[in-house]
Amino acid sequence: MKIAVIALGKIGLPLAVQFATKGHEVIGVDINATTVDMVNQAKEPFPGEYQLQEKLEETVGNGTLKATTNYAEAIPGADAIVLVVPLFVDENAVPDFGWMDAATNELAAHLTPGTLISFETTLPVGTTRTRWKPMIEEISGLKEGEDFHLVFSPERVLTGRVFADLRKYPKLIGALSAEGAERAREFYEAVLDFDDRPDLERENGVWDLGSAEASELAKLAETTYRDVNIGLANEFARYAGENGIDIYQVIEASNSQPYSHIHRPGIAVGGHCIPVYPRLYLWNDPKAEIVRTARALNADMPNFAIGLLAGAHDTDLEGQSVAVLGAAYRGGVKETAFSGVFATVEALKERGAVVTVHDPLYTDDELAAFGFAPYHLGENVDAVVIQTDHQDYKDLTPQKFPGIRTLVDGRNVTDPAKWESVTRRVIGKPGIAAESTK
């Protein structure tokens, strides 16, 4: 097959590489000329994706993968087109389709008959049928269901382990017609491999959900569930800490029963998915108060964590030097999308603290570009807040922070035995001071 993949980001590029490893002719499209040049030189444009570099060298080297900025080179004659263009959403749950509209317009302008089009970007329910179908038909002059087929098939992978996740999880599809669904099934079975999953009630593979709307909702449901679950864990953690109870013991005990799956509490919920997709669901269902409440509680956790610090520190935070450890939203991933670092730094500044930021994945210049003053281990500091669960932070000791008096471990990664000389606070563990409850 000839396959076009639109947007060569942290999901799109591994997808393009995966398709090419199955022997298909893949052309990746991206508006960033630097990304395109790096792909064509078989150089990964971003670090941290397991096996990407070697698979990139293989597929570019054997000619099954190339990249371009030109839709006219990639779209005409394609058997399948996969879009993974970002969709943005604001704090009021209003999606911004700007980048997706531009990409879809370009796609439609060069579309030829016989193509399967699959949107993998997470969307509000109904978008495939009510937005993309009429847009593509109007611009291309072709008719969906006859000249081309449209399907929604959400990406379900995490950066850093995309290739493993593609094998592990069923590939969900939802088309606008039975013929479109069959085309989508044939396509994904030809480009993906699936692990044996005896834990599933159905065989792992391509799962047809019967409609684009069902497939759209499935992706929103699985990510919104996680946000709501984390919100519940954070609610439990606040109560437990204020009442002398260790929430981690409670969660372990509760989850020993197979019907309980309580997630872990923490200082922030970041990334492209969990903080974003509940807002897309709220755009469809503005009456979803459980979702809205959980999202608001999770968004408040950085401020809550700094309240812990204010209550535990022996002086007011005004003028105190505080180092925030971790700019990335998740340990081991160089990505700051919706990272809790921004709200954490802002909450500290509002209390008058002098704030610096450390992250082993970022240079001083990169941290400065975010507006952060860089911190280096070994420099004097009054307090430390751990925002990211980087592996490097698990073995830290007070000796790395001369002058430190207070630690707020927002991810519960440090060894309490190593921090006995310092006032240490963890969300959901006994010792929450009164300041944190305000």
Protein Blocks (a to p, Z undefined) as FASTA:
>chain_A
ZZddehjafklmmmmmmmmmnopacddddfblklmmmmmnopafbghiehklmmmmmmmm
nopaccdfbfklmmnopabdcdfbdcdddfkopacfklmmmmmmmmmmmgcehiacddfb
dcdehklmmmmmmmmmmmnopaehklpccdddddfbdehilmmmmmmpccddddfbfklm
mmmmmmmmmmcccdddfkbmbdcddddehiaklmmmmmmmmmmmmmmmmmmmmmmmmmmm
mnopafklmmmmmmmpmkbccdcddfbdedjklmmmmmmmmmmmmmlmmlmmmmmmmmmm
mmmmmmmmmmmpmbdfehpacddehjbfbghiacfehiaklmmmmmmmmnopacddddfk
bcfklmmmnopacddehiacfbdcdfbfcfklmmgcfklmghiabdcdfkopacfklmmm
pccddehiahiafklmZZ
